[in-house]
Amino acid sequence: MKRRIGVIALAVMLITTMLAGCATKTNDTATEKEGSQTEKVKLRFASWDSAEDLDMQQNLVDQFNEEHDNIEVVLEAYGDDFDTKISAGMGSNDAPDIMYMWNYPAYYEGLEPLDAYLEKEGADFKAGYYDALWDYNSMNGEIYGMPVGFTTHCVYYNKDIFDQAGLEYPQKGWTWDDLIATATTITEKADGVKGFSYQLVADPYDFEMFLWSNDTAIADENGVMEGNLNSDQAIYVFEMYQQMQKDGIAIATEKGGSDEMRSGKTGMFIYGSWAINTFKEDNLNFGIVELPSFASSGKDSVSILSSSGISMSKDSKYKDEAWEFIKYWTGEELNKARIEYELPVLNSVVESENIMEDELKAPFYSMLEQSAGYVPTSFVIDDWSRVCDNLELAFERIFNPSTLEDAKTVLDEAVKQ
């Protein structure tokens, strides 16, 4: 995706603090030193990040350790091996106590439900996070991760190309008819530029947001694709994308349009917030706007979320201490510390840091607010990995310029696989 991948589990060593003037209190697994002192509780924290992001995380971990006499958190950098190491750790009962997470369908059985911890904090604590984030950190009605970062998807557009074509910049509330008309004008008036770019091999997880926006989905809440993925509303979406390519106003690309945007070869493409800093560094004159809606649906556009959370291993021996660190890692102070690294997930931070006044970030929050209540099919279908692979092949048959197969035929086949 483009989206960060990772998952997490548990394991650790602990020992408790000494009460002044009283006997030392110990866990049944803690070891006592010299009859009166005990070691710090050590918590393993697994991250999927690397390079400068990891340096920043280490500094924040160090800060927590300095502020807690009884807990020491050890940061473990798994990087590209994150999934492999998390899976291995869970399989051998040697998972980290705390871990980054997004793939809850694959790992939730090795994670500790957090509902009881949230209840103890009070209703206002949970309400401080954007409501749409909880569905992406839950499985089967239970919460397994605290939101840390997210992105929705929006339309990036090249302002210089719009100026060259004599077009007004798109505004919130526009429709796919507006986008198609805009893409047509750009293609006609800007030499060597296509109006719109999209992913050649569409990620089914991401693409489902367009189906939601047109009042359908890949599958229903029971995981049934028949009548959903091949519904009239879904076929309309696929045919619309395909027709833009047939009309010569859009291209299907390997990276979905990011390279074409940077090189000035496309006027618009859809992506998460990940490109903001890169485009700024390139001095690209660009804007961002909410996804267009389908006029016939009569509803706002909806975005998929790429959401990361922090989870606790089900097997951790030190759950209370782990929860203390999770609260720290997802609290206001660190939301602010990571503000240039990921979009804040707390309402209070978005308000205090005037995020909604940032024209490049505000559209992602607008999309977040109107995308609550949608659960990705990947959270519903047990064998999603197999289904996803099949759907990618089906989508490529529809969008590949060398094939451009009939959408209805392909989707009717796909729901039977």
Sequence and secondary structure as in RCSB ss.txt:
>XXXX:A:sequence
MKRRIGVIALAVMLITTMLAGCATKTNDTATEKEGSQTEKVKLRFASWDSAEDLDMQQNLVDQFNEEHDNIEVVL
EAYGDDFDTKISAGMGSNDAPDIMYMWNYPAYYEGLEPLDAYLEKEGADFKAGYYDALWDYNSMNGEIYGMPVGF
TTHCVYYNKDIFDQAGLEYPQKGWTWDDLIATATTITEKADGVKGFSYQLVADPYDFEMFLWSNDTAIADENGVM
EGNLNSDQAIYVFEMYQQMQKDGIAIATEKGGSDEMRSGKTGMFIYGSWAINTFKEDNLNFGIVELPSFASSGKD
SVSILSSSGISMSKDSKYKDEAWEFIKYWTGEELNKARIEYELPVLNSVVESENIMEDELKAPFYSMLEQSAGYV
PTSFVIDDWSRVCDNLELAFERIFNPSTLEDAKTVLDEAVKQ
>XXXX:A:secstr
  S        EE      TTS     TT  EETTTEE  EEEEEEE   HHHHHHHHHHHHHHHHH SSEEEEE
EE GGGHHHHHHHHHHTT   SEEEE  HHHHGGGB   HHHHHHH HHHHHTB THHHHTTEETTEE  EEEEE
E  EEEEEHHHHHHHT     TT BHHHHHHHHHHHHHHSTT BSEEEESS  HHHHHHHHHHTT  SS TT   
TTTTTSHHHHHHHHHHHHHHHTTSEEEETTTTHHHHHTT BSEEEE TTHHHHHHHTT  EEEE   B GGGTS 
     EEEEEEEBTT S HHHHHHHHHHHHSHHHHHHTTTTS   BHHHHHHTTGGG TTTHHHHHHHHT TT  
 GGGT TTHHHHHHHHHHHHHHHH TTT   HHHHHHHHTT 
